[in-house]
Amino acid sequence: MQTPVLTAQSQPRKRALRLPALRGTKREALFGYLFISPWIVGFLVLQAGPMIASLWISLTNWNLIDPAEYVGLDNYRYTLEDPLFEKSLKVTATYTLISVPCGLVISLLIASLLNRKVPGIAFFRTLFYLPVVISGVGTAVVWDWVFNSQYGILNYLLSLIGIEGPEWLASPDSALWAMIVLSFWSTGAAIVVFMAALQGVPTTLYEAAAIDGAGRISTF
């Protein structure tokens, strides 16, 4: 019995798997989702997940050792009855209403200065963004040295003009303002966003404003 010989014409052809070609907006959307996928995964794992877990934990009585006991809204009821709750809301509201607007204004002004084409501007852009990438431990050590009541640089500068500096982080009268000042340390991320927006403005608009006689403030 002879084994049949398969010729080149009789051999079955393998069909190549072809993916549908994406063009235009679909292709851009696919690459967009691929680029932001690390952020989406990080958000789900590091932010959304812990937030949902925290919401569940707030409905339980849990000491981290024994199993969690579901208590419903008892924790929230106890919080509303706490006399410090109202004070905490006032401190948080004060911090937010001062820190956020002032931080945005400072970031916009710095971004306007860094948007100019002058020699060495890349160094200053890096310098203002550097606090964003510095470790939180290093930031805490630096500002603890700045606000230290005994050997801090801020109280030392105040002593040169005859002013006795307070205990910035230990006094209830100055701790909040010290934290507000500390919040301006990480304005580098907002500066980058404002710079991107400023650089996206067409130069023709500035030229048209100059022709119309607009001043610097009006042009800004």
Contacts in CASP RR format, 6 or more apart in sequence:
PFRMAT RR
TARGET T0000
AUTHOR 0000-0000-0000
METHOD contacts of the structure
MODEL  1
MQTPVLTAQSQPRKRALRLPALRGTKREALFGYLFISPWIVGFLVLQAGP
MIASLWISLTNWNLIDPAEYVGLDNYRYTLEDPLFEKSLKVTATYTLISV
PCGLVISLLIASLLNRKVPGIAFFRTLFYLPVVISGVGTAVVWDWVFNSQ
YGILNYLLSLIGIEGPEWLASPDSALWAMIVLSFWSTGAAIVVFMAALQG
VPTTLYEAAAIDGAGRISTF
22 30 0 8 1.000
57 68 0 8 1.000
58 75 0 8 1.000
58 76 0 8 1.000
59 70 0 8 1.000
59 71 0 8 1.000
59 72 0 8 1.000
59 73 0 8 1.000
59 75 0 8 1.000
60 68 0 8 1.000
60 69 0 8 1.000
60 70 0 8 1.000
60 71 0 8 1.000
60 72 0 8 1.000
61 68 0 8 1.000
61 69 0 8 1.000
61 70 0 8 1.000
61 71 0 8 1.000
61 74 0 8 1.000
61 75 0 8 1.000
62 68 0 8 1.000
62 69 0 8 1.000
79 85 0 8 1.000
91 176 0 8 1.000
94 176 0 8 1.000
95 176 0 8 1.000
95 179 0 8 1.000
95 180 0 8 1.000
95 183 0 8 1.000
98 180 0 8 1.000
99 180 0 8 1.000
99 183 0 8 1.000
99 184 0 8 1.000
102 180 0 8 1.000
102 184 0 8 1.000
103 183 0 8 1.000
103 184 0 8 1.000
103 187 0 8 1.000
103 190 0 8 1.000
104 190 0 8 1.000
106 184 0 8 1.000
106 187 0 8 1.000
107 187 0 8 1.000
107 188 0 8 1.000
107 190 0 8 1.000
107 191 0 8 1.000
107 193 0 8 1.000
107 194 0 8 1.000
108 194 0 8 1.000
110 128 0 8 1.000
110 187 0 8 1.000
110 191 0 8 1.000
111 190 0 8 1.000
111 191 0 8 1.000
111 192 0 8 1.000
111 194 0 8 1.000
111 195 0 8 1.000
111 198 0 8 1.000
112 194 0 8 1.000
112 198 0 8 1.000
112 220 0 8 1.000
114 121 0 8 1.000
114 124 0 8 1.000
114 125 0 8 1.000
114 128 0 8 1.000
114 191 0 8 1.000
114 195 0 8 1.000
115 195 0 8 1.000
115 198 0 8 1.000
115 199 0 8 1.000
125 195 0 8 1.000
128 187 0 8 1.000
128 188 0 8 1.000
128 191 0 8 1.000
129 188 0 8 1.000
129 189 0 8 1.000
129 191 0 8 1.000
129 192 0 8 1.000
131 139 0 8 1.000
131 185 0 8 1.000
131 186 0 8 1.000
131 188 0 8 1.000
132 186 0 8 1.000
132 188 0 8 1.000
132 189 0 8 1.000
139 185 0 8 1.000
143 182 0 8 1.000
143 185 0 8 1.000
144 169 0 8 1.000
145 151 0 8 1.000
145 152 0 8 1.000
145 153 0 8 1.000
146 152 0 8 1.000
146 153 0 8 1.000
146 154 0 8 1.000
147 154 0 8 1.000
147 168 0 8 1.000
147 169 0 8 1.000
147 178 0 8 1.000
148 155 0 8 1.000
148 168 0 8 1.000
149 155 0 8 1.000
149 165 0 8 1.000
149 166 0 8 1.000
149 167 0 8 1.000
149 168 0 8 1.000
149 170 0 8 1.000
154 165 0 8 1.000
154 168 0 8 1.000
155 164 0 8 1.000
155 165 0 8 1.000
155 168 0 8 1.000
158 164 0 8 1.000
158 165 0 8 1.000
159 165 0 8 1.000
166 173 0 8 1.000
166 174 0 8 1.000
167 174 0 8 1.000
168 174 0 8 1.000
168 175 0 8 1.000
168 178 0 8 1.000
169 175 0 8 1.000
169 178 0 8 1.000
206 219 0 8 1.000
209 215 0 8 1.000
209 218 0 8 1.000
209 219 0 8 1.000
210 219 0 8 1.000
END
